[in-house]
């Protein structure tokens, strides 16, 4: 089985939607998740300014031969603000028109304590009620970003929210949580709908105690992880989350995709 490749527009923040889709076509990447376009993370404002309506956006993407699998929001289940909830709700009609399956949100919190878990569940309840009232098909996937940094923490969260879909940032649970990605995968794979991958070395950078590097130049154990995903028949996207929006020292996403393909890293 061949894994389904994807990338996040976080890696090409300066590009328009047209140029982002062209980059995906150039590298034969079938899926894109959108986080930033033309330097802005306010995707509803970008879409409104350039396309006017969700239907026109969908027609444009279809005509360009692209496929948007997710729109990425900033809301955290723990500690999220009313403004962030409103921003998430504003994304939903665009995702619906694009037939995107997921809106990405973050976990939030620090350790997914019982109090944090209760807050996360309350946010999910708010979303379920809004989704049902609006008749939306698009749903949330929760990125393992802040507090869900181990299989145990993800398990505690899932026990309280058994229907929650997980966007697993495999680099985070490895680099920040200290877990072997294959071990983490075996514990959580039933909940995972989307996977983020990237590479790094254990040298401090401006924002982290590690430095992101080109795929294959770092220490992330990509080969055994991807083999495990293939062996288990994982059908969701495996997305290169090239964080150039937050780490401008990185080479271009075009370069990262070229290197990843040449090295068969991904």
C-alpha positions in Angstrom: 0.0 0.0 0.0 1.2 3.5 -0.9 0.7 6.2 1.7 -1.2 9.3 0.7 1.1 12.3 0.7 0.0 15.8 1.7 1.6 19.0 2.8 0.6 22.0 4.9 0.7 25.5 3.4 2.4 26.5 6.6 5.5 25.5 4.6 4.9 28.1 1.8 3.2 31.0 3.7 4.1 33.5 1.0 2.2 31.7 -1.7 -1.3 32.3 -3.0 -3.8 29.5 -3.3 -3.0 29.2 -7.0 0.7 28.9 -6.4 0.2 26.5 -3.5 -1.9 24.2 -5.7 0.7 24.5 -8.5 3.4 23.4 -6.0 1.4 20.4 -5.1 0.9 19.5 -8.7 4.6 19.9 -9.4 5.5 17.4 -6.8 2.6 15.1 -7.4 1.3 15.6 -3.9 -2.5 14.9 -4.1 -3.7 16.6 -0.9 -3.1 19.9 0.7 -4.1 21.2 4.1 -4.4 25.0 4.3 -3.1 27.0 7.3 -1.8 30.2 5.7 -2.1 31.9 2.3 -0.3 35.1 1.1 1.1 35.5 4.6 -2.2 35.4 6.4 -3.7 32.8 8.7 -7.1 34.5 8.3 -8.3 32.1 5.7 -12.0 33.2 5.6 -10.9 36.8 4.9 -8.5 35.5 2.2 -11.2 33.4 0.6 -13.8 36.2 0.7 -11.4 38.7 -0.9 -10.3 36.4 -3.7 -13.4 34.3 -4.4 -16.4 35.9 -2.8 -18.3 32.8 -1.9 -17.6 29.3 -0.8 -19.1 27.9 -4.0 -16.7 30.0 -6.2 -13.8 28.8 -4.1 -14.8 25.2 -4.6 -15.2 25.7 -8.3 -11.8 27.2 -8.6 -10.0 24.4 -6.7 -11.8 21.8 -8.7 -10.9 23.5 -11.9 -7.2 23.7 -10.8 -7.3 19.9 -10.1 -6.5 20.4 -6.4 -7.9 18.7 -3.3 -8.0 20.5 0.0 -8.3 17.8 2.8 -8.4 20.2 5.8 -8.5 23.8 6.9 -6.4 24.5 10.0 -7.7 26.8 12.7 -6.0 28.2 15.9 -8.6 27.1 18.4 -7.4 25.2 21.4 -9.8 22.8 23.2 -8.3 23.9 26.5 -8.0 27.6 26.9 -9.6 28.6 23.6 -11.2 32.1 23.4 -14.6 33.1 22.0 -12.9 34.9 19.2 -11.1 31.6 18.3 -14.5 29.8 18.4 -15.9 32.4 16.0 -13.0 32.0 13.7 -13.4 28.3 13.6 -17.1 28.6 12.9 -16.3 31.1 10.0 -14.0 28.5 8.4 -16.7 25.8 8.4 -18.8 27.0 5.4 -15.6 27.1 3.2 -14.6 23.6 4.3 -18.1 22.4 3.5 -18.0 23.8 0.0 -14.5 22.3 -0.6 -15.7 18.9 0.7 -12.8 19.0 3.2 -13.3 16.4 5.8 -11.6 18.2 8.7 -11.0 21.4 10.6 -7.8 21.2 12.6 -7.9 22.4 16.2 -5.2 22.1 18.9 -5.4 20.2 22.1 -4.3 23.0 24.4 -3.4 22.7 28.1 -0.2 21.3 29.6 -0.8 17.8 30.8 -4.4 16.9 30.0 -5.3 16.8 33.7 -8.8 15.9 34.7 -9.6 19.7 34.8 -8.1 20.2 31.3 -9.9 17.1 30.0 -13.2 18.5 31.2 -12.5 21.8 29.5 -11.6 19.9 26.2 -14.8 17.9 26.4 -16.9 21.0 26.9 -15.4 22.6 23.8 -16.1 19.5 21.8 -19.7 19.5 23.1 -20.0 23.1 21.9 -18.8 22.1 18.5 -21.1 19.1 18.2 -24.1 21.3 19.0 -23.1 24.0 16.5 -22.3 21.4 13.8 -25.7 19.7 14.3 -27.5 23.0 14.2 -25.8 24.1 11.0 -26.0 20.7 9.4 -22.3 20.6 8.6 -20.5 17.5 7.5 -17.0 18.7 8.3 -15.7 17.7 11.7 -12.8 18.5 14.0 -9.5 16.7 14.2 -7.4 17.4 17.3 -3.7 18.0 16.9 -1.3 16.5 19.5 0.5 19.8 20.1 0.5 21.0 23.7 -0.7 18.4 26.2 -1.2 15.2 24.1 2.5 14.4 23.9 2.3 10.8 24.9 0.3 7.7 24.1 -0.9 7.7 27.8 -2.1 11.3 27.6 -3.9 10.7 24.3 -5.5 7.6 25.8 -6.8 9.6 28.8 -8.3 12.2 26.4 -9.9 9.5 24.2 -11.4 7.8 27.2 -13.3 11.0 27.9 -13.9 11.9 24.3 -14.1 8.5 22.5 -15.3 10.0 19.2 -12.5 12.6 18.9 -10.4 12.2 15.8 -6.6 12.7 16.3 -4.2 14.6 14.0 -1.0 13.0 15.3 2.1 15.1 15.1 4.5 12.2 15.2 7.5 14.6 15.6 6.0 16.2 18.7 5.4 12.9 20.6 8.9 11.8 19.6 10.9 15.0 20.2 8.8 16.6 23.0 7.3 13.4 24.5 10.3 11.2 24.2 8.4 8.3 22.7 9.3 5.9 19.9 6.9 6.8 17.1 6.2 3.2 16.3 5.3 2.5 19.9 3.0 5.6 20.0 1.4 4.6 16.7 0.6 1.1 18.0 -1.1 2.6 21.0 -3.2 5.3 19.3 -3.7 4.2 15.7 -7.4 3.5 16.0 -8.0 7.2 16.6 -5.6 8.8 14.1 -7.0 10.3 10.9 -4.1 12.5 9.8 -0.3 12.4 10.5 2.2 15.2 10.5 5.9 14.4 9.9 9.0 16.5 9.9 12.7 16.2 10.8 15.0 17.9 13.3 18.3 17.7 15.2 18.8 18.2 18.9 20.4 21.6 18.6 18.6 24.6 20.0 17.0 27.1 17.6 15.4 30.5 18.3 12.1 29.0 19.4 12.9 25.4 20.4 15.5 23.2 22.1 15.8 21.6 18.6 16.2 22.7 15.0 14.1 21.7 12.1 16.2 20.4 9.1 15.6 19.0 5.7 13.9 15.6 5.6 16.6 13.0 6.1 19.2 15.4 7.6 17.9 14.9 11.1 17.2 12.3 13.7 13.5 11.5 13.3 13.0 7.8 12.6 10.8 8.2 9.5 11.5 4.9 7.9 10.2 2.6 10.6 7.2 4.8 11.3 6.1 4.9 7.7 6.6 1.2 7.4 4.3 0.7 10.4 1.7 3.0 8.8 1.9 1.0 5.6 1.7 -2.3 7.4 -1.4 -1.3 9.2 -3.0 0.0 6.0 -3.3 3.6 7.2 -5.5 5.4 4.7 -5.3 9.0 5.9 -3.0 11.7 4.8 0.7 11.8 5.8 1.5 15.5 5.7 4.8 17.2 5.6 4.3 20.1 8.1 7.2 22.3 7.0 7.0 25.1 9.5 8.5 27.9 7.5 5.8 30.4 8.6 7.2 30.2 12.2 10.8 29.3 11.3 12.0 31.5 8.4 15.5 30.0 8.6 14.1 26.9 6.8 14.7 26.3 3.1 11.7 26.6 0.8 9.0 23.9 0.9 9.8 23.3 -2.8 13.4 22.3 -1.7 12.1 20.2 1.2 9.7 18.3 -1.1 12.4 17.7 -3.7 14.8 16.4 -1.1 12.2 14.2 0.6 11.3 12.6 -2.8 14.9 12.1 -3.8 15.7 10.4 -0.5 12.5 8.4 -0.5 12.1 9.8 3.0 8.3 10.2 2.7 
